[in-house]
């Protein structure tokens, strides 16, 4: 479930590609361990016989359902959730059977903030909130690993993108001087 590189533009490159923090898969692993323990316990503790064999199959079937529902599915959701930061935009993609993707161009990012609860600080993750211009407003990225470093990198990306796509003071003076002299406007980018 790797992120498809074909969604990137020609000049775009990936700066950060993250999945939610590994703490999201702790519960699925615990469910798997407990389900295996229940089946082994039933196999050892149930006496041999017809009814015991049926009970063992029932325990094994329930354990399999629990592992699929509370173990495999959350793992697939974790694995198919992508937080992608490029030099042009932030892409948020999630979905196992269906897929939702949101692109936030760096030019539209107005504000970004991070928050960490005590336990999140201990394990090194948190929530990154990106506020952008447009209908949808805020996007919350939960369980972002190294959220403090990610927020700093996002700030650097936004500033670098702004610097690349804006005119400096000298360039603006040249354009204004050309306009006063009646010269045609030229493209200031090299």
C-alpha angles and dihedrals in degrees: 000000000000120000111264111246091204091079090070122093122239097265096035123105134182116254099173130010113185141170121202115283119286090249086082090071097048093089094048090051091049090050090052093049093047092047092051090046091052093051093047091047091050091048092051100038102040113086121237115269146089100288092042092053090052090048090050090052091048091051091046092048093049090046090052092050091049092049092049095045102036100023114032098032096053089046091053091048090051092047094047095049111096131186106192124184117190134172089262108034150350115254121199116191131174139157139097104207098011124028134224120190129181124189119200112189112219089235091063097051108111101171142354130195137178132210132188130189118214095264091046090054089053094053095036106248140102147155122291116201116198117193115199138176112261143059099306097050108181130038119192119206107196127203094012109177112234090005093176092056091043091053090050091049090049090053090050091049093050092048094046091048091049091049092050093050102041134076122249123228093260093051092049091051090052092051092048091048091050090050092051090051091049095243117152116261116260131199107268094202115091 
